[in-house]
Amino acid sequence: MHILATIGHLAMTYRAARARHATERAITSLPIEVQKDIGWPDAERSRIVHPIQLGTWAGGR
């Protein structure tokens, strides 16, 4: 049962990371003015595409 719980936790963490990444992509696709209006913290940063960061679901802690 421990293995199934671990797999479930990994799947849940992966799903949350993908949702965060999709949200960030959607917000960064908005015009800079709109990003500033909603208080997006990276509005002044250049639009550099970063690879998906693996995070804890890939074993990094």
PDB file of N, H, CA, C and O in Angstrom:
ATOM      1  N   MET A   1       0.827  -1.193   0.000  1.00  0.00           N
ATOM      2  CA  MET A   1       0.000   0.000   0.000  1.00  0.00           C
ATOM      3  C   MET A   1       0.864   1.246   0.000  1.00  0.00           C
ATOM      4  O   MET A   1       0.465   2.276  -0.542  1.00  0.00           O
ATOM      5  N   HIS A   2       2.038   1.166   0.598  1.00  0.00           N
ATOM      6  H   HIS A   2       2.362   0.328   1.038  1.00  0.00           H
ATOM      7  CA  HIS A   2       2.923   2.320   0.678  1.00  0.00           C
ATOM      8  C   HIS A   2       3.324   2.804  -0.723  1.00  0.00           C
ATOM      9  O   HIS A   2       3.404   4.008  -0.966  1.00  0.00           O
ATOM     10  N   ILE A   3       3.574   1.870  -1.632  1.00  0.00           N
ATOM     11  H   ILE A   3       3.509   0.892  -1.434  1.00  0.00           H
ATOM     12  CA  ILE A   3       3.964   2.237  -2.993  1.00  0.00           C
ATOM     13  C   ILE A   3       2.817   2.951  -3.696  1.00  0.00           C
ATOM     14  O   ILE A   3       3.040   3.941  -4.392  1.00  0.00           O
ATOM     15  N   LEU A   4       1.602   2.464  -3.523  1.00  0.00           N
ATOM     16  H   LEU A   4       1.421   1.660  -2.958  1.00  0.00           H
ATOM     17  CA  LEU A   4       0.451   3.114  -4.152  1.00  0.00           C
ATOM     18  C   LEU A   4       0.246   4.524  -3.615  1.00  0.00           C
ATOM     19  O   LEU A   4      -0.094   5.435  -4.371  1.00  0.00           O
ATOM     20  N   ALA A   5       0.448   4.706  -2.330  1.00  0.00           N
ATOM     21  H   ALA A   5       0.724   3.967  -1.716  1.00  0.00           H
ATOM     22  CA  ALA A   5       0.319   6.044  -1.746  1.00  0.00           C
ATOM     23  C   ALA A   5       1.385   6.979  -2.307  1.00  0.00           C
ATOM     24  O   ALA A   5       1.109   8.148  -2.573  1.00  0.00           O
ATOM     25  N   THR A   6       2.589   6.471  -2.486  1.00  0.00           N
ATOM     26  H   THR A   6       2.813   5.521  -2.269  1.00  0.00           H
ATOM     27  CA  THR A   6       3.669   7.279  -3.047  1.00  0.00           C
ATOM     28  C   THR A   6       3.367   7.665  -4.486  1.00  0.00           C
ATOM     29  O   THR A   6       3.567   8.815  -4.877  1.00  0.00           O
ATOM     30  N   ILE A   7       2.892   6.719  -5.268  1.00  0.00           N
ATOM     31  H   ILE A   7       2.730   5.784  -4.950  1.00  0.00           H
ATOM     32  CA  ILE A   7       2.536   7.001  -6.661  1.00  0.00           C
ATOM     33  C   ILE A   7       1.404   8.019  -6.720  1.00  0.00           C
ATOM     34  O   ILE A   7       1.426   8.925  -7.553  1.00  0.00           O
ATOM     35  N   GLY A   8       0.424   7.876  -5.850  1.00  0.00           N
ATOM     36  H   GLY A   8       0.406   7.140  -5.173  1.00  0.00           H
ATOM     37  CA  GLY A   8      -0.676   8.838  -5.798  1.00  0.00           C
ATOM     38  C   GLY A   8      -0.193  10.230  -5.442  1.00  0.00           C
ATOM     39  O   GLY A   8      -0.646  11.220  -6.018  1.00  0.00           O
ATOM     40  N   HIS A   9       0.730  10.305  -4.486  1.00  0.00           N
ATOM     41  H   HIS A   9       1.097   9.502  -4.018  1.00  0.00           H
ATOM     42  CA  HIS A   9       1.290  11.601  -4.090  1.00  0.00           C
ATOM     43  C   HIS A   9       2.073  12.222  -5.244  1.00  0.00           C
ATOM     44  O   HIS A   9       1.960  13.422  -5.497  1.00  0.00           O
ATOM     45  N   LEU A  10       2.861  11.417  -5.940  1.00  0.00           N
ATOM     46  H   LEU A  10       2.953  10.443  -5.735  1.00  0.00           H
ATOM     47  CA  LEU A  10       3.616  11.923  -7.085  1.00  0.00           C
ATOM     48  C   LEU A  10       2.687  12.439  -8.177  1.00  0.00           C
ATOM     49  O   LEU A  10       2.935  13.491  -8.766  1.00  0.00           O
ATOM     50  N   ALA A  11       1.620  11.696  -8.444  1.00  0.00           N
ATOM     51  H   ALA A  11       1.419  10.841  -7.965  1.00  0.00           H
ATOM     52  CA  ALA A  11       0.663  12.122  -9.467  1.00  0.00           C
ATOM     53  C   ALA A  11      -0.014  13.429  -9.072  1.00  0.00           C
ATOM     54  O   ALA A  11      -0.196  14.311  -9.910  1.00  0.00           O
ATOM     55  N   MET A  12      -0.383  13.557  -7.811  1.00  0.00           N
ATOM     56  H   MET A  12      -0.235  12.841  -7.130  1.00  0.00           H
ATOM     57  CA  MET A  12      -1.043  14.772  -7.337  1.00  0.00           C
ATOM     58  C   MET A  12      -0.092  15.975  -7.427  1.00  0.00           C
ATOM     59  O   MET A  12      -0.506  17.062  -7.831  1.00  0.00           O
ATOM     60  N   THR A  13       1.159  15.785  -7.057  1.00  0.00           N
ATOM     61  H   THR A  13       1.495  14.902  -6.728  1.00  0.00           H
ATOM     62  CA  THR A  13       2.144  16.860  -7.118  1.00  0.00           C
ATOM     63  C   THR A  13       2.414  17.262  -8.564  1.00  0.00           C
ATOM     64  O   THR A  13       2.534  18.448  -8.874  1.00  0.00           O
ATOM     65  N   TYR A  14       2.510  16.275  -9.441  1.00  0.00           N
ATOM     66  H   TYR A  14       2.413  15.312  -9.189  1.00  0.00           H
ATOM     67  CA  TYR A  14       2.727  16.546 -10.866  1.00  0.00           C
ATOM     68  C   TYR A  14       1.555  17.324 -11.453  1.00  0.00           C
ATOM     69  O   TYR A  14       1.754  18.279 -12.203  1.00  0.00           O
ATOM     70  N   ARG A  15       0.346  16.923 -11.117  1.00  0.00           N
ATOM     71  H   ARG A  15       0.184  16.147 -10.508  1.00  0.00           H
ATOM     72  CA  ARG A  15      -0.854  17.605 -11.608  1.00  0.00           C
ATOM     73  C   ARG A  15      -0.884  19.057 -11.138  1.00  0.00           C
ATOM     74  O   ARG A  15      -1.240  19.949 -11.910  1.00  0.00           O
ATOM     75  N   ALA A  16      -0.516  19.302  -9.889  1.00  0.00           N
ATOM     76  H   ALA A  16      -0.227  18.578  -9.263  1.00  0.00           H
ATOM     77  CA  ALA A  16      -0.485  20.668  -9.355  1.00  0.00           C
ATOM     78  C   ALA A  16       0.584  21.505 -10.057  1.00  0.00           C
ATOM     79  O   ALA A  16       0.360  22.681 -10.344  1.00  0.00           O
ATOM     80  N   ALA A  17       1.740  20.910 -10.333  1.00  0.00           N
ATOM     81  H   ALA A  17       1.922  19.955 -10.100  1.00  0.00           H
ATOM     82  CA  ALA A  17       2.808  21.634 -11.029  1.00  0.00           C
ATOM     83  C   ALA A  17       2.382  22.008 -12.441  1.00  0.00           C
ATOM     84  O   ALA A  17       2.664  23.111 -12.910  1.00  0.00           O
ATOM     85  N   ARG A  18       1.701  21.087 -13.115  1.00  0.00           N
ATOM     86  H   ARG A  18       1.472  20.191 -12.734  1.00  0.00           H
ATOM     87  CA  ARG A  18       1.219  21.390 -14.470  1.00  0.00           C
ATOM     88  C   ARG A  18       0.172  22.491 -14.447  1.00  0.00           C
ATOM     89  O   ARG A  18       0.152  23.340 -15.338  1.00  0.00           O
ATOM     90  N   ALA A  19      -0.693  22.491 -13.450  1.00  0.00           N
ATOM     91  H   ALA A  19      -0.676  21.801 -12.727  1.00  0.00           H
ATOM     92  CA  ALA A  19      -1.715  23.537 -13.340  1.00  0.00           C
ATOM     93  C   ALA A  19      -1.063  24.893 -13.086  1.00  0.00           C
ATOM     94  O   ALA A  19      -1.466  25.897 -13.675  1.00  0.00           O
ATOM     95  N   ARG A  20      -0.056  24.925 -12.209  1.00  0.00           N
ATOM     96  H   ARG A  20       0.271  24.110 -11.731  1.00  0.00           H
ATOM     97  CA  ARG A  20       0.659  26.186 -11.958  1.00  0.00           C
ATOM     98  C   ARG A  20       1.343  26.681 -13.222  1.00  0.00           C
ATOM     99  O   ARG A  20       1.308  27.873 -13.527  1.00  0.00           O
ATOM    100  N   HIS A  21       1.962  25.771 -13.955  1.00  0.00           N
ATOM    101  H   HIS A  21       1.991  24.802 -13.708  1.00  0.00           H
ATOM    102  CA  HIS A  21       2.655  26.146 -15.183  1.00  0.00           C
ATOM    103  C   HIS A  21       1.664  26.679 -16.219  1.00  0.00           C
ATOM    104  O   HIS A  21       1.950  27.667 -16.896  1.00  0.00           O
ATOM    105  N   ALA A  22       0.515  26.041 -16.347  1.00  0.00           N
ATOM    106  H   ALA A  22       0.282  25.239 -15.797  1.00  0.00           H
ATOM    107  CA  ALA A  22      -0.502  26.508 -17.297  1.00  0.00           C
ATOM    108  C   ALA A  22      -1.016  27.889 -16.911  1.00  0.00           C
ATOM    109  O   ALA A  22      -1.239  28.732 -17.780  1.00  0.00           O
ATOM    110  N   THR A  23      -1.204  28.125 -15.624  1.00  0.00           N
ATOM    111  H   THR A  23      -1.022  27.440 -14.918  1.00  0.00           H
ATOM    112  CA  THR A  23      -1.652  29.440 -15.155  1.00  0.00           C
ATOM    113  C   THR A  23      -0.606  30.498 -15.464  1.00  0.00           C
ATOM    114  O   THR A  23      -0.934  31.582 -15.947  1.00  0.00           O
ATOM    115  N   GLU A  24       0.650  30.184 -15.185  1.00  0.00           N
ATOM    116  H   GLU A  24       0.916  29.303 -14.793  1.00  0.00           H
ATOM    117  CA  GLU A  24       1.719  31.143 -15.466  1.00  0.00           C
ATOM    118  C   GLU A  24       1.800  31.447 -16.954  1.00  0.00           C
ATOM    119  O   GLU A  24       1.975  32.603 -17.342  1.00  0.00           O
ATOM    120  N   ARG A  25       1.674  30.417 -17.796  1.00  0.00           N
ATOM    121  H   ARG A  25       1.532  29.478 -17.481  1.00  0.00           H
ATOM    122  CA  ARG A  25       1.693  30.645 -19.248  1.00  0.00           C
ATOM    123  C   ARG A  25       0.557  31.548 -19.674  1.00  0.00           C
ATOM    124  O   ARG A  25       0.749  32.442 -20.498  1.00  0.00           O
ATOM    125  N   ALA A  26      -0.637  31.325 -19.115  1.00  0.00           N
ATOM    126  H   ALA A  26      -0.793  30.599 -18.445  1.00  0.00           H
ATOM    127  CA  ALA A  26      -1.798  32.137 -19.480  1.00  0.00           C
ATOM    128  C   ALA A  26      -1.598  33.589 -19.059  1.00  0.00           C
ATOM    129  O   ALA A  26      -1.909  34.504 -19.821  1.00  0.00           O
ATOM    130  N   ILE A  27      -1.084  33.803 -17.861  1.00  0.00           N
ATOM    131  H   ILE A  27      -0.831  33.059 -17.242  1.00  0.00           H
ATOM    132  CA  ILE A  27      -0.891  35.173 -17.374  1.00  0.00           C
ATOM    133  C   ILE A  27       0.217  35.873 -18.149  1.00  0.00           C
ATOM    134  O   ILE A  27       0.082  37.047 -18.494  1.00  0.00           O
ATOM    135  N   THR A  28       1.307  35.169 -18.427  1.00  0.00           N
ATOM    136  H   THR A  28       1.417  34.215 -18.148  1.00  0.00           H
ATOM    137  CA  THR A  28       2.400  35.815 -19.157  1.00  0.00           C
ATOM    138  C   THR A  28       2.055  36.072 -20.613  1.00  0.00           C
ATOM    139  O   THR A  28       2.745  36.846 -21.277  1.00  0.00           O
ATOM    140  N   SER A  29       1.005  35.443 -21.128  1.00  0.00           N
ATOM    141  H   SER A  29       0.445  34.814 -20.589  1.00  0.00           H
ATOM    142  CA  SER A  29       0.591  35.723 -22.503  1.00  0.00           C
ATOM    143  C   SER A  29      -0.244  37.002 -22.593  1.00  0.00           C
ATOM    144  O   SER A  29      -0.490  37.510 -23.687  1.00  0.00           O
ATOM    145  N   LEU A  30      -0.679  37.520 -21.443  1.00  0.00           N
ATOM    146  H   LEU A  30      -0.479  37.108 -20.554  1.00  0.00           H
ATOM    147  CA  LEU A  30      -1.438  38.771 -21.424  1.00  0.00           C
ATOM    148  C   LEU A  30      -0.502  39.945 -21.692  1.00  0.00           C
ATOM    149  O   LEU A  30       0.702  39.841 -21.457  1.00  0.00           O
ATOM    150  N   PRO A  31      -1.044  41.068 -22.185  1.00  0.00           N
ATOM    151  CA  PRO A  31      -0.207  42.259 -22.367  1.00  0.00           C
ATOM    152  C   PRO A  31       0.398  42.709 -21.035  1.00  0.00           C
ATOM    153  O   PRO A  31      -0.182  42.490 -19.972  1.00  0.00           O
ATOM    154  N   ILE A  32       1.565  43.337 -21.111  1.00  0.00           N
ATOM    155  H   ILE A  32       2.036  43.515 -21.975  1.00  0.00           H
ATOM    156  CA  ILE A  32       2.278  43.788 -19.914  1.00  0.00           C
ATOM    157  C   ILE A  32       1.402  44.700 -19.060  1.00  0.00           C
ATOM    158  O   ILE A  32       1.440  44.620 -17.832  1.00  0.00           O
ATOM    159  N   GLU A  33       0.619  45.560 -19.692  1.00  0.00           N
ATOM    160  H   GLU A  33       0.589  45.626 -20.689  1.00  0.00           H
ATOM    161  CA  GLU A  33      -0.230  46.490 -18.945  1.00  0.00           C
ATOM    162  C   GLU A  33      -1.247  45.745 -18.086  1.00  0.00           C
ATOM    163  O   GLU A  33      -1.501  46.123 -16.942  1.00  0.00           O
ATOM    164  N   VAL A  34      -1.823  44.689 -18.644  1.00  0.00           N
ATOM    165  H   VAL A  34      -1.617  44.383 -19.573  1.00  0.00           H
ATOM    166  CA  VAL A  34      -2.804  43.892 -17.894  1.00  0.00           C
ATOM    167  C   VAL A  34      -2.104  43.155 -16.754  1.00  0.00           C
ATOM    168  O   VAL A  34      -2.645  43.059 -15.652  1.00  0.00           O
ATOM    169  N   GLN A  35      -0.911  42.637 -17.014  1.00  0.00           N
ATOM    170  H   GLN A  35      -0.473  42.714 -17.909  1.00  0.00           H
ATOM    171  CA  GLN A  35      -0.157  41.962 -15.959  1.00  0.00           C
ATOM    172  C   GLN A  35       0.112  42.912 -14.799  1.00  0.00           C
ATOM    173  O   GLN A  35      -0.001  42.527 -13.635  1.00  0.00           O
ATOM    174  N   LYS A  36       0.468  44.152 -15.118  1.00  0.00           N
ATOM    175  H   LYS A  36       0.560  44.464 -16.064  1.00  0.00           H
ATOM    176  CA  LYS A  36       0.702  45.141 -14.059  1.00  0.00           C
ATOM    177  C   LYS A  36      -0.585  45.433 -13.301  1.00  0.00           C
ATOM    178  O   LYS A  36      -0.563  45.582 -12.079  1.00  0.00           O
ATOM    179  N   ASP A  37      -1.713  45.516 -14.018  1.00  0.00           N
ATOM    180  H   ASP A  37      -1.731  45.395 -15.011  1.00  0.00           H
ATOM    181  CA  ASP A  37      -2.994  45.805 -13.374  1.00  0.00           C
ATOM    182  C   ASP A  37      -3.389  44.727 -12.369  1.00  0.00           C
ATOM    183  O   ASP A  37      -3.954  45.031 -11.318  1.00  0.00           O
ATOM    184  N   ILE A  38      -3.093  43.478 -12.688  1.00  0.00           N
ATOM    185  H   ILE A  38      -2.633  43.230 -13.541  1.00  0.00           H
ATOM    186  CA  ILE A  38      -3.473  42.396 -11.774  1.00  0.00           C
ATOM    187  C   ILE A  38      -2.391  42.123 -10.737  1.00  0.00           C
ATOM    188  O   ILE A  38      -2.561  41.283  -9.854  1.00  0.00           O
ATOM    189  N   GLY A  39      -1.268  42.846 -10.854  1.00  0.00           N
ATOM    190  H   GLY A  39      -1.130  43.529 -11.572  1.00  0.00           H
ATOM    191  CA  GLY A  39      -0.208  42.694  -9.860  1.00  0.00           C
ATOM    192  C   GLY A  39       0.679  41.489 -10.074  1.00  0.00           C
ATOM    193  O   GLY A  39       1.255  40.958  -9.124  1.00  0.00           O
ATOM    194  N   TRP A  40       0.791  41.055 -11.315  1.00  0.00           N
ATOM    195  H   TRP A  40       0.323  41.487 -12.087  1.00  0.00           H
ATOM    196  CA  TRP A  40       1.663  39.919 -11.592  1.00  0.00           C
ATOM    197  C   TRP A  40       3.101  40.348 -11.317  1.00  0.00           C
ATOM    198  O   TRP A  40       3.556  41.348 -11.872  1.00  0.00           O
ATOM    199  N   PRO A  41       3.823  39.616 -10.475  1.00  0.00           N
ATOM    200  CA  PRO A  41       5.147  40.071 -10.040  1.00  0.00           C
ATOM    201  C   PRO A  41       6.207  40.080 -11.136  1.00  0.00           C
ATOM    202  O   PRO A  41       7.201  40.793 -11.007  1.00  0.00           O
ATOM    203  N   ASP A  42       6.033  39.330 -12.188  1.00  0.00           N
ATOM    204  H   ASP A  42       5.225  38.750 -12.294  1.00  0.00           H
ATOM    205  CA  ASP A  42       7.056  39.248 -13.228  1.00  0.00           C
ATOM    206  C   ASP A  42       6.736  40.134 -14.424  1.00  0.00           C
ATOM    207  O   ASP A  42       7.234  39.879 -15.521  1.00  0.00           O
ATOM    208  N   ALA A  43       5.923  41.161 -14.244  1.00  0.00           N
ATOM    209  H   ALA A  43       5.519  41.368 -13.353  1.00  0.00           H
ATOM    210  CA  ALA A  43       5.493  41.986 -15.366  1.00  0.00           C
ATOM    211  C   ALA A  43       6.659  42.705 -16.026  1.00  0.00           C
ATOM    212  O   ALA A  43       6.652  42.883 -17.244  1.00  0.00           O
ATOM    213  N   GLU A  44       7.659  43.123 -15.258  1.00  0.00           N
ATOM    214  H   GLU A  44       7.664  42.978 -14.269  1.00  0.00           H
ATOM    215  CA  GLU A  44       8.787  43.840 -15.828  1.00  0.00           C
ATOM    216  C   GLU A  44       9.856  42.905 -16.392  1.00  0.00           C
ATOM    217  O   GLU A  44      10.712  43.328 -17.168  1.00  0.00           O
ATOM    218  N   ARG A  45       9.802  41.661 -16.005  1.00  0.00           N
ATOM    219  H   ARG A  45       9.107  41.317 -15.373  1.00  0.00           H
ATOM    220  CA  ARG A  45      10.808  40.704 -16.460  1.00  0.00           C
ATOM    221  C   ARG A  45      10.605  40.394 -17.939  1.00  0.00           C
ATOM    222  O   ARG A  45       9.472  40.375 -18.421  1.00  0.00           O
ATOM    223  N   SER A  46      11.673  40.158 -18.643  1.00  0.00           N
ATOM    224  H   SER A  46      12.593  40.174 -18.251  1.00  0.00           H
ATOM    225  CA  SER A  46      11.545  39.832 -20.058  1.00  0.00           C
ATOM    226  C   SER A  46      10.832  38.494 -20.210  1.00  0.00           C
ATOM    227  O   SER A  46      10.820  37.674 -19.292  1.00  0.00           O
ATOM    228  N   ARG A  47      10.251  38.293 -21.357  1.00  0.00           N
ATOM    229  H   ARG A  47      10.261  38.959 -22.103  1.00  0.00           H
ATOM    230  CA  ARG A  47       9.468  37.077 -21.606  1.00  0.00           C
ATOM    231  C   ARG A  47      10.377  35.954 -22.095  1.00  0.00           C
ATOM    232  O   ARG A  47      10.393  35.625 -23.281  1.00  0.00           O
ATOM    233  N   ILE A  48      11.119  35.381 -21.182  1.00  0.00           N
ATOM    234  H   ILE A  48      11.106  35.648 -20.218  1.00  0.00           H
ATOM    235  CA  ILE A  48      12.006  34.268 -21.492  1.00  0.00           C
ATOM    236  C   ILE A  48      11.265  32.982 -21.153  1.00  0.00           C
ATOM    237  O   ILE A  48      10.709  32.844 -20.064  1.00  0.00           O
ATOM    238  N   VAL A  49      11.263  32.051 -22.085  1.00  0.00           N
ATOM    239  H   VAL A  49      11.715  32.163 -22.970  1.00  0.00           H
ATOM    240  CA  VAL A  49      10.595  30.777 -21.842  1.00  0.00           C
ATOM    241  C   VAL A  49      11.543  29.884 -21.054  1.00  0.00           C
ATOM    242  O   VAL A  49      12.659  29.608 -21.493  1.00  0.00           O
ATOM    243  N   HIS A  50      11.093  29.435 -19.892  1.00  0.00           N
ATOM    244  H   HIS A  50      10.186  29.659 -19.535  1.00  0.00           H
ATOM    245  CA  HIS A  50      11.887  28.565 -19.039  1.00  0.00           C
ATOM    246  C   HIS A  50      11.347  27.141 -19.152  1.00  0.00           C
ATOM    247  O   HIS A  50      10.141  26.946 -19.300  1.00  0.00           O
ATOM    248  N   PRO A  51      12.218  26.164 -19.083  1.00  0.00           N
ATOM    249  CA  PRO A  51      11.733  24.781 -19.084  1.00  0.00           C
ATOM    250  C   PRO A  51      10.947  24.495 -17.804  1.00  0.00           C
ATOM    251  O   PRO A  51      11.132  25.160 -16.785  1.00  0.00           O
ATOM    252  N   ILE A  52      10.088  23.517 -17.874  1.00  0.00           N
ATOM    253  H   ILE A  52       9.938  22.976 -18.702  1.00  0.00           H
ATOM    254  CA  ILE A  52       9.325  23.125 -16.686  1.00  0.00           C
ATOM    255  C   ILE A  52      10.307  22.651 -15.626  1.00  0.00           C
ATOM    256  O   ILE A  52      11.157  21.798 -15.882  1.00  0.00           O
ATOM    257  N   GLN A  53      10.179  23.213 -14.441  1.00  0.00           N
ATOM    258  H   GLN A  53       9.488  23.906 -14.232  1.00  0.00           H
ATOM    259  CA  GLN A  53      11.042  22.789 -13.353  1.00  0.00           C
ATOM    260  C   GLN A  53      10.439  21.547 -12.722  1.00  0.00           C
ATOM    261  O   GLN A  53       9.249  21.509 -12.408  1.00  0.00           O
ATOM    262  N   LEU A  54      11.266  20.541 -12.541  1.00  0.00           N
ATOM    263  H   LEU A  54      12.232  20.572 -12.796  1.00  0.00           H
ATOM    264  CA  LEU A  54      10.767  19.254 -12.103  1.00  0.00           C
ATOM    265  C   LEU A  54      10.241  19.282 -10.681  1.00  0.00           C
ATOM    266  O   LEU A  54       9.195  18.691 -10.411  1.00  0.00           O
ATOM    267  N   GLY A  55      10.920  19.939  -9.771  1.00  0.00           N
ATOM    268  H   GLY A  55      11.770  20.418  -9.990  1.00  0.00           H
ATOM    269  CA  GLY A  55      10.429  20.025  -8.403  1.00  0.00           C
ATOM    270  C   GLY A  55      10.486  18.708  -7.667  1.00  0.00           C
ATOM    271  O   GLY A  55      11.258  17.819  -8.026  1.00  0.00           O
ATOM    272  N   THR A  56       9.665  18.581  -6.632  1.00  0.00           N
ATOM    273  H   THR A  56       9.037  19.303  -6.341  1.00  0.00           H
ATOM    274  CA  THR A  56       9.751  17.415  -5.758  1.00  0.00           C
ATOM    275  C   THR A  56       9.213  16.150  -6.393  1.00  0.00           C
ATOM    276  O   THR A  56       9.611  15.059  -5.986  1.00  0.00           O
ATOM    277  N   TRP A  57       8.325  16.244  -7.372  1.00  0.00           N
ATOM    278  H   TRP A  57       8.002  17.130  -7.703  1.00  0.00           H
ATOM    279  CA  TRP A  57       7.778  15.015  -7.941  1.00  0.00           C
ATOM    280  C   TRP A  57       8.826  14.229  -8.708  1.00  0.00           C
ATOM    281  O   TRP A  57       8.630  13.044  -8.979  1.00  0.00           O
ATOM    282  N   ALA A  58       9.949  14.874  -9.067  1.00  0.00           N
ATOM    283  H   ALA A  58      10.107  15.836  -8.847  1.00  0.00           H
ATOM    284  CA  ALA A  58      11.005  14.160  -9.778  1.00  0.00           C
ATOM    285  C   ALA A  58      12.137  13.750  -8.841  1.00  0.00           C
ATOM    286  O   ALA A  58      13.182  13.277  -9.288  1.00  0.00           O
ATOM    287  N   GLY A  59      11.929  13.931  -7.571  1.00  0.00           N
ATOM    288  H   GLY A  59      11.081  14.316  -7.208  1.00  0.00           H
ATOM    289  CA  GLY A  59      12.927  13.494  -6.620  1.00  0.00           C
ATOM    290  C   GLY A  59      13.787  14.597  -6.058  1.00  0.00           C
ATOM    291  O   GLY A  59      14.546  14.360  -5.118  1.00  0.00           O
ATOM    292  N   GLY A  60      13.695  15.813  -6.607  1.00  0.00           N
ATOM    293  H   GLY A  60      13.079  16.006  -7.370  1.00  0.00           H
ATOM    294  CA  GLY A  60      14.488  16.920  -6.071  1.00  0.00           C
ATOM    295  C   GLY A  60      13.870  17.444  -4.787  1.00  0.00           C
ATOM    296  O   GLY A  60      12.657  17.641  -4.720  1.00  0.00           O
ATOM    297  N   ARG A  61      14.670  17.666  -3.791  1.00  0.00           N
ATOM    298  H   ARG A  61      15.655  17.505  -3.846  1.00  0.00           H
ATOM    299  CA  ARG A  61      14.146  18.177  -2.521  1.00  0.00           C
ATOM    300  C   ARG A  61      14.970  19.306  -2.028  1.00  0.00           C
ATOM    301  O   ARG A  61      14.681  19.865  -0.970  1.00  0.00           O
TER     302      ARG A  61
END
